[in-house]
């Protein structure tokens, strides 16, 4: 399993460059000074098409890559935000990862941070409660084979609290178990998605967007 995730991390490393340029996530993730139209749209709470139109009209000053993608300086987006009273750009969303395996945590954290989420982790009910209270995560990502937590019991505990009963969850599993009944049991409270390992990165991104 560890070898698998190391190999997958190598694939991800090569994928990140392609992903930033082609798919339009953060262009320079390290310092956050240059962002894509997709990230700008998420920060402003608008559609990516709207951001492109603002770039085309000059309302947002942006540079164009040889491939025709817009690159926006963070300071320019902040100027635009203030001029048009848009949401604060620094209000990143938190995601809580519930997992015990360090390699899995590292891999999933990397995917979420690539999508510009802040990440917090927990591995038992006490640390989960503290993390939720401190960060108020947008949704949860959880493994299904945990030694200290039963996923069904976790969902029951979350449902008993008004502040957590609607928290959506992405389950990442390495087994062939069917979770349709579990999803159906909570369909009126929360959205639950399931991804099977090995993780397809494009599908991961799609599921995250549906939960956030």
C-alpha positions as CSV (number, residue, x, y, z in Angstrom):
1,X,0.0,0.0,0.0
2,X,2.8,2.4,0.9
3,X,4.6,1.6,-2.3
4,X,1.4,2.2,-4.2
5,X,1.0,5.7,-2.8
6,X,4.6,6.5,-3.4
7,X,4.1,5.6,-7.1
8,X,0.9,7.5,-7.2
9,X,2.6,10.6,-5.7
10,X,5.2,10.4,-8.5
11,X,2.4,10.3,-11.0
12,X,0.7,13.3,-9.2
13,X,4.0,15.2,-9.3
14,X,4.1,14.9,-13.0
15,X,0.4,15.5,-13.3
16,X,0.5,18.8,-11.3
17,X,2.2,20.7,-14.0
18,X,-0.3,19.5,-16.6
19,X,-3.1,20.1,-14.2
20,X,-2.2,23.7,-13.4
21,X,-1.8,24.7,-17.0
22,X,-4.5,22.6,-18.7
23,X,-7.2,22.2,-16.1
24,X,-6.8,25.7,-14.7
25,X,-6.3,25.3,-11.0
26,X,-3.8,27.5,-9.2
27,X,-0.9,28.4,-11.6
28,X,1.8,29.2,-9.0
29,X,0.5,27.4,-5.9
30,X,3.7,28.1,-3.9
31,X,3.2,31.8,-3.4
32,X,-0.4,32.3,-4.6
33,X,0.5,35.4,-6.5
34,X,-0.9,34.2,-9.9
35,X,-4.2,32.3,-10.1
36,X,-6.3,30.8,-12.8
37,X,-9.8,31.9,-13.9
38,X,-11.2,28.8,-12.2
39,X,-9.6,29.7,-8.9
40,X,-10.6,33.3,-9.3
41,X,-14.2,32.2,-9.9
42,X,-14.2,30.1,-6.7
43,X,-12.8,32.9,-4.6
44,X,-15.3,35.4,-5.9
45,X,-18.3,33.1,-5.8
46,X,-19.1,33.5,-9.5
47,X,-18.8,31.3,-12.6
48,X,-15.6,30.8,-14.5
49,X,-17.3,32.2,-17.6
50,X,-17.9,35.5,-15.8
51,X,-14.3,35.8,-14.8
52,X,-13.3,35.2,-18.5
53,X,-15.6,37.9,-19.6
54,X,-14.2,40.4,-17.1
55,X,-10.7,39.5,-18.3
56,X,-11.8,39.9,-22.0
57,X,-13.4,43.3,-21.3
58,X,-10.5,44.6,-19.2
59,X,-12.3,44.8,-15.9
60,X,-9.8,42.4,-14.6
61,X,-6.3,42.9,-15.9
62,X,-4.9,39.5,-16.9
63,X,-2.1,38.0,-18.9
64,X,-2.6,35.3,-21.5
65,X,-0.5,32.1,-21.8
66,X,0.6,30.8,-25.2
67,X,-2.2,28.2,-24.8
68,X,-4.8,31.0,-24.5
69,X,-5.4,30.7,-20.7
70,X,-5.8,33.8,-18.5
71,X,-3.4,34.3,-15.6
72,X,-4.5,36.8,-12.9
73,X,-2.3,38.4,-10.3
74,X,-3.8,38.0,-6.8
75,X,-3.3,41.7,-6.1
76,X,-5.3,42.5,-9.3
77,X,-8.1,40.2,-8.2
78,X,-8.1,41.9,-4.8
79,X,-8.4,45.3,-6.5
80,X,-11.3,44.1,-8.5
81,X,-12.9,42.6,-5.4
82,X,-12.8,45.8,-3.5
83,X,-14.0,47.9,-6.4
84,X,-17.1,45.7,-6.9
85,X,-17.6,44.7,-3.3
86,X,-17.0,41.0,-3.9
87,X,-16.3,38.4,-1.1
88,X,-13.0,38.4,0.8
89,X,-10.4,36.5,-1.1
90,X,-8.7,35.1,2.0
91,X,-11.6,33.1,3.3
92,X,-10.3,29.7,2.3
93,X,-12.6,26.7,3.1
94,X,-11.4,24.0,5.5
95,X,-11.8,20.3,4.8
96,X,-11.4,17.7,7.6
97,X,-9.6,14.5,6.6
98,X,-10.4,11.5,8.9
99,X,-7.7,8.9,8.3
100,X,-5.0,7.0,10.1
101,X,-2.6,6.2,7.3
102,X,0.0,8.9,6.9
103,X,0.6,8.2,3.2
104,X,-3.1,8.5,2.4
105,X,-3.3,11.7,4.5
106,X,-0.4,13.2,2.6
107,X,-1.8,12.3,-0.8
108,X,-5.4,13.5,-0.1
109,X,-4.1,16.7,1.5
110,X,-2.0,17.4,-1.6
111,X,-5.0,17.0,-3.8
112,X,-7.2,19.3,-1.6
113,X,-4.4,21.9,-1.3
114,X,-4.0,21.9,-5.0
115,X,-7.7,22.9,-5.1
116,X,-6.8,25.7,-2.6
117,X,-8.6,24.2,0.4
118,X,-7.1,24.4,3.9
119,X,-6.7,21.0,5.4
120,X,-7.1,19.7,9.0
121,X,-6.8,16.0,10.0
122,X,-8.3,13.8,12.8
123,X,-8.3,10.1,13.6
124,X,-10.7,9.7,16.6
125,X,-14.0,11.2,17.8
126,X,-12.3,13.6,20.2
127,X,-10.0,15.1,17.6
128,X,-12.8,15.2,15.1
129,X,-14.9,17.2,17.5
130,X,-12.1,19.6,18.2
131,X,-11.3,20.0,14.5
132,X,-14.9,20.7,13.6
133,X,-15.3,23.2,16.4
134,X,-12.2,25.1,15.5
135,X,-12.4,25.2,11.7
136,X,-16.1,24.5,10.8
137,X,-15.1,22.5,7.7
138,X,-17.1,22.6,4.4
139,X,-17.1,18.8,4.2
140,X,-15.3,15.7,5.4
141,X,-13.1,13.2,3.7
142,X,-12.9,9.9,5.5
143,X,-11.4,6.5,5.0
144,X,-13.6,3.4,5.7
145,X,-11.1,1.1,7.4
146,X,-10.3,2.9,10.6
147,X,-9.3,1.2,13.8
148,X,-10.7,3.9,16.2
149,X,-13.8,4.9,14.3
150,X,-16.7,3.1,12.7
151,X,-18.0,5.2,9.8
152,X,-21.6,4.4,10.5
153,X,-21.2,5.4,14.2
154,X,-19.4,8.6,13.1
155,X,-22.4,9.5,10.8
156,X,-24.8,8.8,13.7
157,X,-22.8,11.1,16.0
158,X,-22.7,13.8,13.4
159,X,-26.5,13.6,12.9
160,X,-27.2,14.1,16.6
161,X,-25.7,17.6,16.5
162,X,-27.5,20.4,14.6
163,X,-24.2,22.0,13.7
164,X,-22.8,18.9,12.0
165,X,-25.9,16.9,10.8
166,X,-25.7,18.5,7.3
167,X,-21.9,18.1,6.8
168,X,-21.3,16.3,3.5
169,X,-18.8,13.5,3.3
170,X,-16.5,11.9,0.7
171,X,-15.7,8.3,1.6
172,X,-12.5,6.9,0.1
173,X,-12.4,3.1,0.2
174,X,-10.2,0.3,-0.9
175,X,-12.8,-2.4,-0.5
176,X,-15.6,-3.6,-2.7
177,X,-18.3,-3.0,-0.2
178,X,-21.5,-1.4,-1.4
179,X,-22.4,1.9,0.4
180,X,-25.7,2.5,-1.4
181,X,-27.7,1.8,1.8
182,X,-25.6,4.1,3.9
183,X,-26.0,6.9,1.3
184,X,-29.8,6.3,1.2
185,X,-30.1,6.4,5.0
186,X,-28.7,10.0,5.1
187,X,-29.9,11.4,1.8
188,X,-32.3,13.8,3.5
189,X,-29.5,15.1,5.8
190,X,-26.2,15.2,3.9
191,X,-24.6,14.3,0.6
192,X,-22.3,11.3,0.8
193,X,-20.1,10.3,-2.1
194,X,-17.8,7.3,-2.5
195,X,-14.5,7.0,-4.3
196,X,-12.8,3.7,-4.7
197,X,-9.0,3.4,-4.7
198,X,-6.9,3.9,-6.7
199,X,-8.2,7.4,-6.8
200,X,-8.9,8.9,-10.2
201,X,-7.8,12.6,-9.8
202,X,-10.3,14.0,-12.2
203,X,-13.1,12.2,-10.4
204,X,-11.8,13.3,-7.0
205,X,-11.9,16.9,-8.2
206,X,-15.5,16.4,-9.6
207,X,-16.7,14.9,-6.3
208,X,-15.1,17.7,-4.2
209,X,-16.7,20.4,-6.3
210,X,-20.1,18.7,-5.8
211,X,-19.6,18.7,-2.0
212,X,-18.3,22.2,-1.5
